[in-house]
Every structure is written in C-alpha cells, then in structure tokens.
Amino acid sequence: MRTRTLTLSAAACAALLATAALPAAGASGTTNPRSAQEGSVSAAALLAKVTSCSQISSGKYRTDEETSATVPVCGKNGAVFWKADMDIDCDGQVTAKCNGSTDPWFQDDTAFHQSNGQALRADSLPYVVVPSTSSIWKYTSSGIKGGGVVAVIYNGKVEYAVVGDTGPTQIIGEASYATASALGIDPDPETGGTDSGVTYILFKNSQVSPIESHSAAVSLGDSLARQFLQNN
C-alpha cells in the first residue's frame, strides 16, 4: 500500500537508518515460487484471448506518477485484465530483502493478511497490487477480492499470484518481489521492475485459501486458466 514519491522526508530517512539492521522475518508458511512457466496453459494461449479490450473502468490509469493515463481495465468472461509495467512491491513482513533499507517506500503491512493474521511476505509470495477504489474503478465490483488468483504473463512465461495489496488510486502495474523474480524481472524494489510488457489476468470470484499458499494459487490458477480459454 504505497505511494511512490521522488523525494524522502527527513523522517523517512531516519526510518531507513533504524531499519537497516533489522533481521529477516521468521518463516511464514510460504515457499519460494518455482520458475515460470507455471501450470499447463501457455502464455501464448492466454495472450491470444486478451488481444482486444472491452473497457470496464470509467477512466484509465497511469503506470507511474510522471506518465500519462493510458491503461484501461478490460473485461472478459470470468476475468478482468490490464497490460502495464511492473513496479516492485516489497511491503509486508520485514525480511533481509524487503525492509526500510532496501526499499525507500517500504511499509510493514499489506491490505490482505495471511491466515495467521500477519502481513504477506513479498520476497517469497507472488502477489499483485490492485489500485485502491476510486471513481476510475472499484475492484470489488468486478468480483476481485483479496487472495484472488492472477495470471501474470511476461516474456513468454506465466506466473500465478494472488491479489495481495492495494495501491494508489490512479496508478496500476505493481507486483511483489517474488512475482518479479519468478518472471526474470529485476526484483530490486528501488531500481528494478520493467517499463512495459506485463499482462495481468485476474480471475473473478476466485480466492486462494490460505492466501499464503503459492502451490494452492498455482493449482487453482491452472484450473481457472483452462476455463478462461474455454469461455473466451
């Protein structure tokens, strides 16, 4: 749940120094995602179903604060999708890879939580950030919820993730450290990510339980992806 800015306040700088030496968080019940391709449905097959957009958002989103609003949310049978960039979200549990020292915008919470009540762990759990509710789009009105399954496609690879966090109301295109890493995208929260080429397909009315189980996300995601091909 971040709002990226170009400068850091003195308080934020102090927070960076305070968190620089923090240890990694304990085990969270997650495992590192296996290398994409995940599941039985190819990236090409999924992309063939999202070549045109039936816009469901009232407006369009920016991919970064300094860019123009060019990205619509599009509707399909059983899913919504968008094509954007990928910024890196390291929010959630404090770990060696995700903390106030590695990420200038770090926050130690996520919009949705693990089954034990803890924040999600960005460096081991693939998750996607959805824009917070605004006049542009209300994600819950499209059947999207925390823990929902997302097929993230990049460079011919498919990675299954969950809806794990919410972001700025006017910016789209962000996923966790683990999502980027699995897709071969630089996961550094400050300098990593990619400027374009990422497709996010969010399956309506889906929910992984527990949200922190990546293997459950892959299993459900593969099933929903096959249904998506049949229904579109």
Protein Blocks (a to p, Z undefined) as FASTA:
>chain_A
ZZddfbdcfklmmmmmmmmmpccdddehiacdddddedjbdfklmmmmmmbccdfbfbdc
dfbfkbccfbdcdddehiacddddddddfehjddfklcfklpmkbccbdfbdcfkopacd
fklmccdddddddfkbcfklnopaehiacdddeehiacddddfbdcdfkbghiadfklmm
mnopafbfklgcjfehiacdddehiacddfklmklmmmmmmmmmmmmmmmZZ
